Amino acid sequence: MRWILLLLGLLAGSVSQAAPLPRHWVHGAPNEPALQVHEAAPGLWILRQSKASNFEAPFLYLLAGSERALLLDSGAQPAKGSTLPLRETVDGLLATWAHTHGKKHMPLVVAHTHAHRDHRHGDAQFQGRADTRIVGITPAEVAAFFGLSRWPEGEATFELGGRALTVLPLPGHEPAHIAVYDARSGSLFSGDTLYPGLLTIRDWPAYRASAQRLAAFAATHRIAQVLGAHIEMTTTPGRMYPLETAYQPHEHALALRPRHIDELASATAALGDFLHTHAHADFLLQRIVATPSGDPPNSHGMLVVGTEVVYLSHLPMFHVPHNYQLIFEAGLADDALAAYRADAQRHPGQLYTLVPSQRWVLPETIREHASFSADLYRGHFERGGTPIRQDIDVAVKRIVQFRRFEPGRAPQPEEWIGFGRGREHFLAHRLEGPPDMDQVVQVSAAQGEEGAALHLPGAKELQVGQAVGRGRVQRVLYTEYGDVEK
């Protein structure tokens, strides 16, 4: 479908060839300019604010037609003692553009992907500019200006003069969030909804719905590149720079692709009605304002998986407060890790479990960089296991999967979750609804991106020696039916 859309656009003469994007943007290096300008296509300029100017380093987009121009976002507050030459840069670009179109002056609309301050600080620079409109920042103001009468549904056309843009509501990260699509260059400007970085979500149901609408739009339009508002990922898949990093010499590329829109839609649909943190190669999802779970404190036992890199897999049930599938990389205190590895070497093939020393609420406690104390067992801690260490410190290093079960979902026996690093790789059965099976197996090869769902046709309970994806099952660590029957 997308190739057909591209061909039709070329035949109609409505497609302009986008220039290759820079391999390196201003990223906080010494003496770099506060604002970098790249002409991506005729009438399309990408402006990147330097990390040295503001650690957010947002991308701004200037689009021009024959009648007027649109500046999408106006940047973040520059560091004390510095300035952001946004007005003079925009005026210079538009003066040249107006001249080529036989005009003395180019009217301008300043709009925003959303209302957060790092996207609108420069608005004040355009106060008093002739023929300039600065769009408001509430959902009502945005909907009224662009003619989005069914907000958050529907879309609107915004004409620049021979350049028709499409505006789509995308609330979730922020209530007034929009995306803008430029058919001429095939560029989708996605703001903070989708970019190579930490996608923070304040309204999870709204964000999920927005992701589905965006995927539906992408399926029927030619999208050459998805251009977001930031870069926070590194060139290493799944790894991002710490927030507020002021120097990023090895940044991920700015442009994402249509497949990332599909990946976002699939992930948000599969995660269900609960999101904590979910990692992908090119972006991470994180819910930053979560509704209270209402769960009572309880004891949450976990399966210990791996000896090189240690993972913990929550032992779930389908009733509150155990109705979560959780897998995360754990850091054990050095003495406890050494004791665990030594014991596992003496007892090959044994099951190991861990149970927190205190009762707590699972979604309020398990957060990256959090920690808790726990007791480590050889065997199942509730079924005659032998204590190895007590009150050890456990750190939550990285969450692979964290989702709450949604009532009414049917079991999906062919869905598995791959994880593991180094020489150890594992598959965990993805649980959905009762009656189901909880199983974790060790396999001989990695099964793709860590945390991603893997479809294994015909798979139910896996057995040693069974071929799966790129390898075979080496060992069955855990299989449980009783706890997930109902």
MILUM-765745 format. One record per residue (C-alpha): residue number from 0; x, z, y. Coordinates in nm, 3 decimals, decimal comma, always signed. Layout:
BEGIN
REC/NUM/X/Z/Y
...
This chain:
BEGIN
REC/0/+0,000/+0,000/+0,000
REC/1/+0,274/+0,088/+0,248
REC/2/+0,459/-0,240/+0,183
REC/3/+0,136/-0,428/+0,250
REC/4/+0,091/-0,241/+0,578
REC/5/+0,447/-0,328/+0,681
REC/6/+0,396/-0,698/+0,602
REC/7/+0,069/-0,713/+0,792
REC/8/+0,233/-0,548/+1,095
REC/9/+0,520/-0,797/+1,091
REC/10/+0,286/-1,094/+1,063
REC/11/+0,081/-0,962/+1,354
REC/12/+0,393/-0,924/+1,567
REC/13/+0,310/-0,560/+1,636
REC/14/+0,618/-0,406/+1,476
REC/15/+0,944/-0,344/+1,661
REC/16/+1,262/-0,284/+1,464
REC/17/+1,381/+0,073/+1,516
REC/18/+1,752/+0,117/+1,582
REC/19/+1,948/+0,337/+1,338
REC/20/+1,939/+0,699/+1,445
REC/21/+2,264/+0,877/+1,533
REC/22/+2,445/+1,044/+1,246
REC/23/+2,525/+1,336/+1,476
REC/24/+2,318/+1,484/+1,757
REC/25/+2,428/+1,738/+2,015
REC/26/+2,454/+2,049/+1,801
REC/27/+2,636/+2,315/+2,001
REC/28/+2,989/+2,171/+2,016
REC/29/+3,199/+2,256/+2,325
REC/30/+3,146/+2,045/+2,637
REC/31/+2,860/+1,840/+2,494
REC/32/+2,582/+1,729/+2,734
REC/33/+2,271/+1,943/+2,764
REC/34/+2,052/+1,644/+2,679
REC/35/+2,129/+1,354/+2,448
REC/36/+1,936/+1,027/+2,485
REC/37/+1,894/+0,768/+2,212
REC/38/+1,693/+0,448/+2,250
REC/39/+1,533/+0,423/+1,908
REC/40/+1,327/+0,110/+1,980
REC/41/+1,205/-0,080/+2,288
REC/42/+1,002/+0,174/+2,486
REC/43/+1,092/+0,465/+2,258
REC/44/+1,359/+0,718/+2,349
REC/45/+1,457/+1,030/+2,155
REC/46/+1,595/+1,317/+2,364
REC/47/+1,767/+1,611/+2,196
REC/48/+1,837/+1,933/+2,383
REC/49/+2,175/+2,073/+2,291
REC/50/+2,216/+2,384/+2,079
REC/51/+2,445/+2,504/+2,358
REC/52/+2,152/+2,479/+2,599
REC/53/+1,903/+2,658/+2,372
REC/54/+1,938/+2,747/+2,003
REC/55/+1,596/+2,591/+1,933
REC/56/+1,748/+2,251/+2,027
REC/57/+1,412/+2,070/+2,029
REC/58/+1,367/+1,694/+2,012
REC/59/+1,155/+1,533/+2,284
REC/60/+1,005/+1,186/+2,266
REC/61/+0,942/+0,941/+2,550
REC/62/+0,720/+0,639/+2,480
REC/63/+0,635/+0,367/+2,728
REC/64/+0,395/+0,074/+2,742
REC/65/+0,323/-0,176/+3,014
REC/66/+0,089/+0,058/+3,207
REC/67/+0,211/+0,416/+3,156
REC/68/+0,439/+0,644/+2,956
REC/69/+0,403/+0,958/+2,745
REC/70/+0,657/+1,240/+2,729
REC/71/+0,586/+1,439/+2,415
REC/72/+0,722/+1,792/+2,470
REC/73/+0,942/+1,901/+2,761
REC/74/+1,201/+2,126/+2,601
REC/75/+1,309/+2,488/+2,590
REC/76/+1,445/+2,716/+2,861
REC/77/+1,816/+2,641/+2,907
REC/78/+2,075/+2,914/+2,879
REC/79/+2,142/+3,126/+3,182
REC/80/+2,356/+2,945/+3,434
REC/81/+2,278/+2,599/+3,292
REC/82/+2,018/+2,334/+3,368
REC/83/+1,827/+2,075/+3,169
REC/84/+1,833/+1,737/+3,350
REC/85/+1,501/+1,629/+3,203
REC/86/+1,319/+1,499/+3,512
REC/87/+1,609/+1,287/+3,633
REC/88/+1,668/+1,151/+3,281
REC/89/+1,305/+1,054/+3,230
REC/90/+1,275/+0,906/+3,578
REC/91/+1,588/+0,698/+3,524
REC/92/+1,467/+0,559/+3,192
REC/93/+1,122/+0,480/+3,326
REC/94/+1,256/+0,319/+3,644
REC/95/+1,447/+0,066/+3,436
REC/96/+1,148/+0,016/+3,207
REC/97/+0,910/-0,033/+3,501
REC/98/+1,144/-0,290/+3,657
REC/99/+1,147/-0,499/+3,339
REC/100/+0,765/-0,498/+3,345
REC/101/+0,737/-0,596/+3,712
REC/102/+0,633/-0,252/+3,832
REC/103/+0,775/-0,027/+4,100
REC/104/+0,664/+0,296/+3,934
REC/105/+0,557/+0,407/+3,589
REC/106/+0,272/+0,664/+3,560
REC/107/+0,349/+0,946/+3,317
REC/108/+0,157/+1,183/+3,093
REC/109/+0,339/+1,499/+2,980
REC/110/+0,182/+1,630/+2,661
REC/111/+0,295/+1,864/+2,385
REC/112/+0,295/+1,869/+2,008
REC/113/+0,187/+2,232/+2,053
REC/114/+0,188/+2,519/+2,298
REC/115/+0,498/+2,719/+2,200
REC/116/+0,736/+2,779/+2,488
REC/117/+1,030/+2,587/+2,344
REC/118/+0,819/+2,271/+2,378
REC/119/+0,689/+2,305/+2,733
REC/120/+0,944/+2,482/+2,952
REC/121/+1,029/+2,159/+3,134
REC/122/+0,671/+2,097/+3,249
REC/123/+0,752/+2,246/+3,588
REC/124/+1,004/+1,972/+3,657
REC/125/+0,719/+1,718/+3,669
REC/126/+0,496/+1,910/+3,906
REC/127/+0,443/+1,692/+4,212
REC/128/+0,562/+1,370/+4,046
REC/129/+0,337/+1,084/+4,157
REC/130/+0,085/+0,951/+3,902
REC/131/+0,169/+1,227/+3,654
REC/132/-0,068/+1,433/+3,441
REC/133/+0,043/+1,743/+3,253
REC/134/-0,193/+1,808/+2,963
REC/135/-0,314/+2,164/+2,900
REC/136/-0,209/+2,363/+2,596
REC/137/-0,532/+2,500/+2,447
REC/138/-0,719/+2,320/+2,169
REC/139/-1,010/+2,256/+2,408
REC/140/-0,783/+2,106/+2,674
REC/141/-0,597/+1,888/+2,426
REC/142/-0,918/+1,770/+2,259
REC/143/-1,081/+1,691/+2,593
REC/144/-0,784/+1,494/+2,729
REC/145/-0,735/+1,275/+2,423
REC/146/-1,104/+1,245/+2,334
REC/147/-1,088/+1,435/+2,006
REC/148/-1,455/+1,523/+1,993
REC/149/-1,452/+1,650/+1,632
REC/150/-1,145/+1,874/+1,651
REC/151/-0,973/+1,942/+1,416
REC/152/-1,113/+1,638/+1,236
REC/153/-1,082/+1,275/+1,337
REC/154/-0,825/+1,094/+1,548
REC/155/-0,805/+0,932/+1,891
REC/156/-0,635/+0,627/+2,041
REC/157/-0,418/+0,675/+2,347
REC/158/-0,329/+0,346/+2,514
REC/159/-0,005/+0,302/+2,710
REC/160/-0,058/-0,065/+2,778
REC/161/+0,017/-0,292/+2,485
REC/162/+0,118/+0,017/+2,293
REC/163/-0,164/+0,209/+2,128
REC/164/-0,078/+0,556/+2,004
REC/165/-0,287/+0,753/+1,756
REC/166/-0,333/+1,126/+1,812
REC/167/-0,420/+1,352/+1,517
REC/168/-0,508/+1,723/+1,530
REC/169/-0,278/+1,929/+1,306
REC/170/-0,354/+2,299/+1,361
REC/171/-0,192/+2,559/+1,137
REC/172/+0,150/+2,618/+1,283
REC/173/-0,025/+2,664/+1,618
REC/174/-0,396/+2,616/+1,709
REC/175/-0,348/+2,319/+1,947
REC/176/-0,091/+2,132/+1,736
REC/177/-0,111/+1,751/+1,720
REC/178/+0,085/+1,463/+1,572
REC/179/+0,128/+1,129/+1,748
REC/180/+0,170/+0,796/+1,567
REC/181/+0,334/+0,492/+1,725
REC/182/+0,232/+0,186/+1,524
REC/183/+0,479/-0,038/+1,705
REC/184/+0,786/+0,146/+1,575
REC/185/+0,619/+0,300/+1,269
REC/186/+0,713/+0,646/+1,396
REC/187/+0,509/+0,958/+1,331
REC/188/+0,595/+1,245/+1,566
REC/189/+0,510/+1,555/+1,365
REC/190/+0,622/+1,841/+1,590
REC/191/+0,665/+2,169/+1,404
REC/192/+0,423/+2,076/+1,126
REC/193/+0,690/+1,883/+0,933
REC/194/+1,062/+1,861/+1,005
REC/195/+1,386/+1,941/+0,820
REC/196/+1,373/+2,316/+0,863
REC/197/+1,165/+2,631/+0,828
REC/198/+0,798/+2,534/+0,862
REC/199/+0,637/+2,854/+0,984
REC/200/+0,263/+2,882/+0,935
REC/201/+0,026/+3,113/+1,117
REC/202/-0,308/+2,983/+0,983
REC/203/-0,260/+2,891/+0,617
REC/204/-0,607/+2,739/+0,551
REC/205/-0,581/+2,527/+0,868
REC/206/-0,229/+2,416/+0,778
REC/207/-0,331/+2,318/+0,425
REC/208/-0,619/+2,110/+0,562
REC/209/-0,390/+1,949/+0,820
REC/210/-0,139/+1,853/+0,550
REC/211/-0,414/+1,681/+0,351
REC/212/-0,540/+1,490/+0,656
REC/213/-0,188/+1,384/+0,743
REC/214/-0,129/+1,252/+0,390
REC/215/-0,458/+1,060/+0,402
REC/216/-0,353/+0,902/+0,732
REC/217/-0,008/+0,812/+0,600
REC/218/-0,160/+0,641/+0,298
REC/219/-0,328/+0,382/+0,522
REC/220/-0,065/+0,332/+0,794
REC/221/+0,289/+0,194/+0,805
REC/222/+0,520/+0,490/+0,858
REC/223/+0,887/+0,406/+0,882
REC/224/+1,003/+0,753/+0,986
REC/225/+0,869/+1,103/+1,041
REC/226/+1,031/+1,254/+1,349
REC/227/+0,986/+1,628/+1,393
REC/228/+1,079/+1,869/+1,669
REC/229/+1,384/+2,044/+1,521
REC/230/+1,663/+2,031/+1,264
REC/231/+1,738/+2,357/+1,084
REC/232/+1,838/+2,234/+0,737
REC/233/+2,198/+2,169/+0,641
REC/234/+2,322/+1,869/+0,448
REC/235/+2,299/+2,084/+0,134
REC/236/+1,952/+2,041/-0,022
REC/237/+1,738/+2,350/+0,012
REC/238/+1,977/+2,528/+0,247
REC/239/+1,909/+2,593/+0,613
REC/240/+2,111/+2,739/+0,895
REC/241/+2,017/+3,097/+0,984
REC/242/+1,760/+3,113/+1,261
REC/243/+1,908/+3,121/+1,612
REC/244/+2,226/+2,948/+1,495
REC/245/+2,395/+2,801/+1,804
REC/246/+2,636/+2,564/+1,628
REC/247/+2,527/+2,327/+1,352
REC/248/+2,803/+2,078/+1,265
REC/249/+2,651/+1,974/+0,931
REC/250/+2,287/+1,908/+1,011
REC/251/+2,030/+1,737/+0,793
REC/252/+1,919/+1,395/+0,920
REC/253/+1,636/+1,406/+1,175
REC/254/+1,409/+1,150/+1,013
REC/255/+1,196/+1,236/+0,713
REC/256/+1,005/+0,977/+0,509
REC/257/+0,646/+0,921/+0,393
REC/258/+0,732/+1,084/+0,062
REC/259/+0,789/+1,409/+0,251
REC/260/+0,432/+1,393/+0,383
REC/261/+0,310/+1,354/+0,025
REC/262/+0,539/+1,637/-0,086
REC/263/+0,400/+1,864/+0,183
REC/264/+0,040/+1,783/+0,093
REC/265/+0,102/+1,833/-0,280
REC/266/+0,287/+2,160/-0,227
REC/267/+0,026/+2,313/+0,004
REC/268/-0,254/+2,214/-0,232
REC/269/-0,077/+2,351/-0,538
REC/270/+0,020/+2,679/-0,375
REC/271/-0,342/+2,783/-0,349
REC/272/-0,483/+3,034/-0,104
REC/273/-0,165/+3,240/-0,072
REC/274/+0,176/+3,150/+0,065
REC/275/+0,479/+3,370/+0,105
REC/276/+0,788/+3,147/+0,104
REC/277/+0,835/+2,818/-0,078
REC/278/+1,159/+2,617/-0,077
REC/279/+1,205/+2,241/-0,099
REC/280/+1,516/+2,025/-0,068
REC/281/+1,435/+1,910/+0,287
REC/282/+1,211/+2,185/+0,426
REC/283/+1,094/+2,540/+0,360
REC/284/+0,742/+2,676/+0,396
REC/285/+0,689/+3,029/+0,523
REC/286/+0,373/+3,210/+0,622
REC/287/+0,466/+3,440/+0,910
REC/288/+0,129/+3,600/+0,983
REC/289/-0,027/+3,689/+0,651
REC/290/-0,370/+3,839/+0,604
REC/291/-0,360/+4,182/+0,436
REC/292/-0,372/+4,144/+0,059
REC/293/-0,587/+4,451/+0,007
REC/294/-0,388/+4,521/-0,310
REC/295/-0,334/+4,884/-0,409
REC/296/+0,024/+4,997/-0,480
REC/297/+0,117/+4,951/-0,844
REC/298/+0,404/+4,908/-1,085
REC/299/+0,517/+4,545/-1,122
REC/300/+0,730/+4,474/-1,427
REC/301/+0,961/+4,172/-1,429
REC/302/+1,147/+3,964/-1,684
REC/303/+1,523/+3,939/-1,622
REC/304/+1,638/+3,577/-1,658
REC/305/+1,997/+3,454/-1,656
REC/306/+2,335/+3,626/-1,651
REC/307/+2,537/+3,397/-1,419
REC/308/+2,269/+3,390/-1,152
REC/309/+2,006/+3,658/-1,208
REC/310/+1,638/+3,576/-1,157
REC/311/+1,336/+3,803/-1,190
REC/312/+1,004/+3,667/-1,311
REC/313/+0,700/+3,886/-1,247
REC/314/+0,495/+3,966/-1,559
REC/315/+0,152/+3,862/-1,432
REC/316/-0,212/+3,921/-1,518
REC/317/-0,520/+3,756/-1,372
REC/318/-0,659/+4,069/-1,209
REC/319/-0,564/+4,252/-0,891
REC/320/-0,293/+4,363/-0,813
REC/321/-0,094/+4,168/-1,075
REC/322/-0,245/+3,824/-1,003
REC/323/+0,074/+3,658/-0,872
REC/324/+0,328/+3,425/-1,024
REC/325/+0,662/+3,521/-0,873
REC/326/+1,014/+3,401/-0,952
REC/327/+1,306/+3,492/-0,730
REC/328/+1,684/+3,507/-0,733
REC/329/+1,789/+3,872/-0,736
REC/330/+2,105/+4,050/-0,635
REC/331/+2,195/+4,352/-0,847
REC/332/+2,438/+4,621/-0,743
REC/333/+2,787/+4,542/-0,881
REC/334/+2,795/+4,823/-1,136
REC/335/+2,446/+4,743/-1,259
REC/336/+2,524/+4,371/-1,285
REC/337/+2,839/+4,445/-1,485
REC/338/+2,648/+4,680/-1,718
REC/339/+2,373/+4,421/-1,768
REC/340/+2,616/+4,140/-1,847
REC/341/+2,814/+4,354/-2,088
REC/342/+2,499/+4,468/-2,268
REC/343/+2,365/+4,112/-2,288
REC/344/+2,696/+3,999/-2,440
REC/345/+2,671/+4,271/-2,706
REC/346/+2,305/+4,190/-2,779
REC/347/+2,269/+3,811/-2,762
REC/348/+1,914/+3,686/-2,774
REC/349/+1,765/+4,014/-2,653
REC/350/+1,490/+4,033/-2,391
REC/351/+1,562/+4,226/-2,069
REC/352/+1,306/+4,359/-1,825
REC/353/+1,306/+4,554/-1,503
REC/354/+1,047/+4,782/-1,348
REC/355/+1,055/+4,918/-0,991
REC/356/+1,122/+5,290/-0,963
REC/357/+0,824/+5,329/-0,728
REC/358/+0,479/+5,177/-0,695
REC/359/+0,433/+4,929/-0,411
REC/360/+0,225/+4,633/-0,294
REC/361/+0,382/+4,314/-0,428
REC/362/+0,328/+4,069/-0,135
REC/363/+0,430/+4,332/+0,120
REC/364/+0,753/+4,421/-0,058
REC/365/+0,891/+4,094/-0,193
REC/366/+1,045/+3,918/+0,106
REC/367/+1,379/+3,744/+0,134
REC/368/+1,656/+3,989/+0,227
REC/369/+1,437/+4,287/+0,129
REC/370/+1,543/+4,531/-0,141
REC/371/+1,400/+4,793/-0,376
REC/372/+1,516/+5,027/-0,652
REC/373/+1,433/+4,967/-1,017
REC/374/+1,510/+5,062/-1,379
REC/375/+1,669/+4,805/-1,612
REC/376/+1,569/+4,786/-1,982
REC/377/+1,685/+4,603/-2,292
REC/378/+1,355/+4,496/-2,439
REC/379/+1,011/+4,529/-2,280
REC/380/+0,988/+4,838/-2,061
REC/381/+0,632/+4,911/-2,187
REC/382/+0,695/+4,825/-2,553
REC/383/+0,980/+5,045/-2,670
REC/384/+1,257/+4,909/-2,451
REC/385/+1,590/+5,089/-2,411
REC/386/+1,692/+5,197/-2,058
REC/387/+2,024/+5,047/-1,946
REC/388/+2,044/+5,166/-1,585
REC/389/+1,806/+5,359/-1,361
REC/390/+1,749/+5,345/-0,984
REC/391/+1,962/+5,038/-0,933
REC/392/+1,949/+4,848/-0,604
REC/393/+1,781/+4,508/-0,628
REC/394/+1,798/+4,257/-0,341
REC/395/+1,557/+3,968/-0,294
REC/396/+1,800/+3,682/-0,232
REC/397/+1,584/+3,370/-0,257
REC/398/+1,223/+3,311/-0,360
REC/399/+1,169/+3,021/-0,601
REC/400/+0,794/+3,060/-0,652
REC/401/+0,540/+3,303/-0,512
REC/402/+0,172/+3,226/-0,542
REC/403/-0,150/+3,414/-0,596
REC/404/-0,391/+3,289/-0,859
REC/405/-0,714/+3,139/-0,731
REC/406/-1,034/+3,225/-0,919
REC/407/-1,191/+2,939/-1,108
REC/408/-0,878/+2,734/-1,170
REC/409/-0,843/+2,600/-1,522
REC/410/-0,517/+2,633/-1,721
REC/411/-0,276/+2,339/-1,694
REC/412/-0,069/+2,356/-2,015
REC/413/+0,157/+2,065/-1,917
REC/414/+0,287/+2,213/-1,587
REC/415/+0,620/+2,397/-1,572
REC/416/+0,850/+2,534/-1,300
REC/417/+1,221/+2,455/-1,319
REC/418/+1,486/+2,693/-1,186
REC/419/+1,844/+2,806/-1,248
REC/420/+2,193/+2,718/-1,128
REC/421/+2,541/+2,680/-1,270
REC/422/+2,538/+2,652/-1,649
REC/423/+2,199/+2,820/-1,701
REC/424/+1,868/+2,642/-1,647
REC/425/+1,515/+2,758/-1,721
REC/426/+1,152/+2,656/-1,731
REC/427/+0,859/+2,889/-1,662
REC/428/+0,507/+2,790/-1,753
REC/429/+0,294/+2,747/-1,442
REC/430/-0,008/+2,973/-1,479
REC/431/-0,346/+2,884/-1,330
REC/432/-0,637/+3,066/-1,488
REC/433/-0,747/+3,247/-1,805
REC/434/-0,693/+3,203/-2,090
REC/435/-0,335/+3,096/-2,031
REC/436/+0,020/+3,152/-2,157
REC/437/+0,319/+3,311/-1,985
REC/438/+0,643/+3,165/-2,119
REC/439/+1,002/+3,133/-1,998
REC/440/+1,258/+2,924/-2,187
REC/441/+1,622/+2,830/-2,137
REC/442/+1,696/+2,457/-2,139
REC/443/+2,015/+2,254/-2,166
REC/444/+1,987/+2,069/-1,834
REC/445/+1,844/+2,110/-1,487
REC/446/+1,498/+1,963/-1,448
REC/447/+1,513/+1,844/-1,087
REC/448/+1,461/+2,037/-0,767
REC/449/+1,448/+2,412/-0,820
REC/450/+1,096/+2,549/-0,789
REC/451/+0,926/+2,211/-0,819
REC/452/+0,645/+2,160/-1,068
REC/453/+0,749/+1,963/-1,376
REC/454/+0,493/+1,769/-1,580
REC/455/+0,561/+1,776/-1,955
REC/456/+0,300/+1,558/-2,131
REC/457/+0,175/+1,716/-2,448
REC/458/+0,361/+2,041/-2,388
REC/459/+0,199/+2,372/-2,473
REC/460/+0,410/+2,654/-2,619
REC/461/+0,768/+2,526/-2,620
REC/462/+0,993/+2,569/-2,923
REC/463/+1,371/+2,579/-2,969
REC/464/+1,510/+2,229/-3,006
REC/465/+1,212/+2,061/-2,839
REC/466/+1,299/+1,779/-2,600
REC/467/+1,194/+1,852/-2,242
REC/468/+1,271/+1,624/-1,951
REC/469/+1,648/+1,580/-1,929
REC/470/+1,737/+1,822/-2,207
REC/471/+1,617/+2,043/-2,488
REC/472/+1,494/+2,399/-2,528
REC/473/+1,792/+2,622/-2,617
REC/474/+1,617/+2,956/-2,630
REC/475/+1,272/+3,107/-2,584
REC/476/+1,315/+3,414/-2,365
REC/477/+0,954/+3,527/-2,343
REC/478/+0,608/+3,423/-2,463
REC/479/+0,293/+3,621/-2,380
REC/480/-0,073/+3,548/-2,439
REC/481/-0,234/+3,891/-2,436
REC/482/-0,175/+3,980/-2,070
REC/483/-0,313/+3,647/-1,947
REC/484/-0,616/+3,609/-2,175
REC/485/-0,868/+3,716/-1,909
